Amino acid sequence: APPKSLLRPPKLAPSAWQLYFTDFIQKAQANTTKKLNVAQAAKEAGQEYANLSAAEKEKYKRMSQAAKDAREKELAAYMRTLTPEDIKRENAFRTAQRKAGKSRKANMKDPNAPKKPLSAYFMFLQRIRSDPELVKEVFGDETETTKQSVLAAAKWRSMTDDERKPFLAQAEQDKLDYEAARKLYENGSIAYESSIDFGTSPFVSCLGTSSSLSPERTSLRLGYGSSSHVKSENTGSEGEGFSS
């Protein structure tokens, strides 16, 4: 592990209080030639800030939020410049720091790396949620996400091997694509993205609505990044979870 972090991300945006304190210091320096006692100035500024009205504080809150938004964009752009080696080096440093009890920072995730593909079950779940008719058929009037997952899991368990086969085949293909893309990326190639066109997939019929759905309505693109927003819906039923 390197002795220190070699990353230089954009600095954190100032809070509303920090912006107010900066104004306080500038005004104090403009009114005196003496060296300021920072500790005393912070105490006085803190008392003044606590007594500000909500409207007076709003100015600094807006400035702080604008700075945070700008910093997020800068950070996203900065993260995209990092190489796999940069990430590995930083994670080795963070791991060493945690073991030494000097930090609690978690390891970084590589934003440019290919994302793990969906499992067969989660493809099935996305397929349902991509079409209002399937939502009505499988979920009925249920709107709570957890209960919808239970209903979807029950539907998945009731399907035959042949009905599950298209999902399982696509999941296996995506797994192979992911492994190949990961190797390419680690060797310096760009991130990889795949798509699945459900318009011609035979699993439409396994849900009992193929006659009412056209290929245009059943087309759904799945990039590897799509796994993030369904990851939490793991009910422990057969076929659920992500491909390893």
C-alpha positions in Angstrom: 0.0 0.0 0.0 1.2 3.5 -0.7 2.2 5.6 2.4 -0.4 8.2 1.5 -3.3 8.8 -0.8 -2.3 10.0 -4.3 -5.8 11.1 -5.3 -6.6 14.8 -5.5 -10.4 15.1 -5.8 -12.1 18.5 -5.7 -12.3 20.0 -2.3 -15.6 19.7 -0.3 -18.0 22.5 -0.7 -18.3 25.0 2.2 -21.3 24.8 4.5 -23.6 27.7 5.2 -21.8 28.4 8.5 -18.4 28.3 6.8 -19.5 30.9 4.2 -20.9 33.1 7.0 -17.7 32.8 8.9 -15.7 33.8 5.9 -17.8 36.9 5.5 -17.3 37.6 9.2 -13.5 37.4 9.0 -13.3 39.6 5.9 -15.4 42.3 7.7 -13.3 42.0 10.8 -10.1 42.3 8.9 -11.4 45.4 7.0 -12.1 47.2 10.3 -8.8 46.6 12.1 -5.0 46.3 11.4 -4.4 44.0 14.4 -4.0 40.3 14.0 -7.3 38.5 14.6 -7.7 35.8 17.3 -9.3 33.1 15.1 -10.7 31.2 18.1 -12.3 34.3 19.6 -13.6 35.3 16.1 -15.2 31.9 15.6 -16.9 32.2 19.0 -18.3 35.6 18.2 -19.3 34.6 14.7 -21.0 31.5 16.1 -23.1 33.6 18.4 -24.1 36.0 15.6 -24.9 33.1 13.2 -27.1 31.4 15.8 -29.1 34.7 16.2 -29.7 35.1 12.4 -33.3 34.8 11.2 -34.2 32.0 8.8 -34.4 34.4 6.0 -30.9 35.8 6.7 -29.5 32.2 6.8 -31.2 31.3 3.6 -28.7 33.4 1.6 -25.8 31.3 2.9 -27.7 28.0 2.5 -28.4 28.8 -1.2 -24.7 29.6 -1.7 -23.7 26.4 0.0 -26.1 24.3 -2.1 -24.8 25.8 -5.3 -21.2 25.1 -4.3 -22.2 21.5 -3.5 -23.9 21.0 -6.8 -20.9 22.3 -8.6 -18.6 20.1 -6.6 -20.6 17.0 -7.4 -20.2 17.7 -11.1 -16.5 18.3 -10.7 -16.1 15.1 -8.7 -18.0 13.0 -11.2 -15.8 14.3 -14.0 -12.7 13.7 -11.9 -13.7 10.1 -11.1 -14.0 9.4 -14.7 -10.4 10.3 -15.2 -9.2 7.6 -12.8 -7.7 4.4 -14.2 -8.2 0.9 -12.7 -4.7 1.2 -11.3 -5.6 4.5 -9.5 -8.6 2.8 -7.9 -6.6 -0.3 -6.8 -3.8 1.9 -5.3 -6.3 4.0 -3.4 -8.1 1.0 -2.1 -4.9 -0.6 -1.0 -4.1 2.6 1.0 -7.6 2.7 2.5 -7.5 -0.9 3.5 -4.1 -0.4 5.2 -5.5 2.7 7.0 -8.5 0.8 8.3 -6.4 -2.1 9.6 -4.1 0.4 11.4 -7.2 2.0 13.0 -6.4 5.3 11.3 -9.5 5.6 9.1 -12.9 4.2 8.5 -13.1 5.1 4.8 -14.6 2.4 2.7 -13.0 1.3 -0.5 -13.8 3.2 -3.7 -16.0 1.8 -6.5 -14.7 2.2 -10.0 -17.3 4.4 -11.8 -15.9 3.4 -15.2 -15.9 -0.3 -14.7 -18.6 -2.4 -16.3 -21.5 -3.0 -13.9 -22.6 -6.5 -13.0 -25.5 -7.7 -15.1 -29.0 -8.6 -13.8 -29.9 -12.1 -12.7 -32.6 -14.0 -14.6 -35.1 -13.2 -11.8 -34.4 -9.5 -11.9 -34.8 -9.4 -15.6 -38.1 -11.1 -15.1 -39.0 -8.4 -12.5 -38.0 -5.6 -14.8 -39.9 -7.1 -17.6 -43.1 -7.0 -15.5 -42.5 -3.4 -14.5 -41.8 -2.3 -18.0 -45.4 -2.8 -19.1 -48.6 -1.6 -17.4 -50.6 -4.6 -18.5 -48.1 -7.0 -16.8 -48.1 -4.8 -13.7 -51.8 -5.2 -13.5 -51.7 -8.9 -14.2 -49.0 -9.8 -11.7 -49.4 -7.1 -9.0 -53.1 -6.4 -9.3 -53.9 -3.3 -7.2 -50.9 -3.8 -4.9 -48.6 -0.7 -4.9 -46.2 -1.4 -2.1 -42.9 -2.4 -3.5 -42.1 -5.1 -0.9 -45.5 -6.8 -1.5 -45.1 -6.5 -5.2 -41.8 -8.4 -4.9 -43.5 -11.2 -3.0 -46.1 -11.5 -5.8 -43.4 -11.5 -8.5 -41.4 -14.1 -6.6 -44.5 -16.3 -6.4 -45.1 -15.8 -10.2 -41.5 -16.8 -10.9 -41.7 -20.0 -8.8 -44.9 -21.0 -10.6 -43.3 -20.8 -14.0 -42.0 -23.9 -15.8 -38.4 -24.4 -16.8 -39.3 -23.6 -20.4 -40.9 -20.3 -19.4 -37.8 -19.3 -17.4 -35.4 -20.5 -20.1 -35.2 -17.1 -22.0 -34.4 -15.2 -18.9 -31.8 -17.8 -17.8 -30.2 -17.8 -21.2 -30.0 -14.0 -21.4 -28.6 -13.9 -17.9 -25.9 -16.4 -18.7 -25.0 -14.5 -21.9 -24.8 -11.2 -20.0 -22.6 -12.8 -17.4 -20.1 -13.9 -20.2 -20.3 -10.4 -21.7 -19.6 -8.8 -18.4 -16.6 -11.0 -17.7 -15.2 -10.3 -21.1 -15.9 -6.5 -20.7 -14.2 -6.5 -17.3 -11.0 -8.0 -18.7 -11.0 -5.5 -21.5 -11.5 -2.6 -19.1 -8.8 -3.8 -16.8 -6.5 -3.9 -19.8 -7.2 -0.3 -20.6 -10.2 -0.5 -22.9 -13.3 1.6 -22.4 -16.3 0.6 -20.4 -18.7 -1.8 -22.0 -22.5 -1.6 -22.3 -24.9 -4.2 -23.5 -28.6 -4.1 -24.4 -31.4 -6.6 -24.5 -34.3 -6.3 -26.9 -37.4 -7.9 -25.4 -39.4 -7.3 -28.5 -38.5 -10.6 -30.1 -37.9 -12.6 -26.9 -40.2 -15.6 -26.4 -40.7 -15.1 -22.7 -43.4 -12.5 -23.4 -45.8 -15.4 -23.9 -45.0 -17.0 -20.5 -46.8 -14.1 -18.9 -49.9 -14.7 -20.8 -50.1 -11.3 -22.6 -48.2 -11.8 -25.8 -51.3 -11.4 -28.0 -52.0 -7.9 -26.7 -48.4 -6.6 -26.9 -46.6 -5.4 -29.9 -42.8 -5.7 -30.3 -42.6 -1.9 -30.0 -44.4 -2.0 -26.6 -42.3 -4.9 -25.3 -38.9 -3.4 -26.2 -36.7 -2.7 -23.3 -33.0 -1.8 -23.2 -31.0 -2.9 -20.2 -27.6 -1.4 -19.7 -25.4 -2.8 -17.0 -26.0 0.2 -14.9 -29.7 -0.7 -14.5 -29.0 -3.2 -11.7 -28.5 -0.5 -9.1 -32.2 0.5 -8.7 -33.5 -3.1 -8.3 -30.8 -4.5 -6.1 -32.7 -4.0 -2.9 -35.7 -6.1 -4.0 -34.2 -9.4 -2.9 -36.9 -11.5 -1.3 -34.8 -14.6 -1.1 -36.9 -16.5 -3.6 -35.6 -18.9 -6.2 -33.6 -17.3 -8.9 -33.2 -13.9 -7.2 -30.1 -11.9 -6.8 -27.2 -11.0 -9.1 -25.1 -13.2 -11.2 -21.7 -13.8 -9.6 
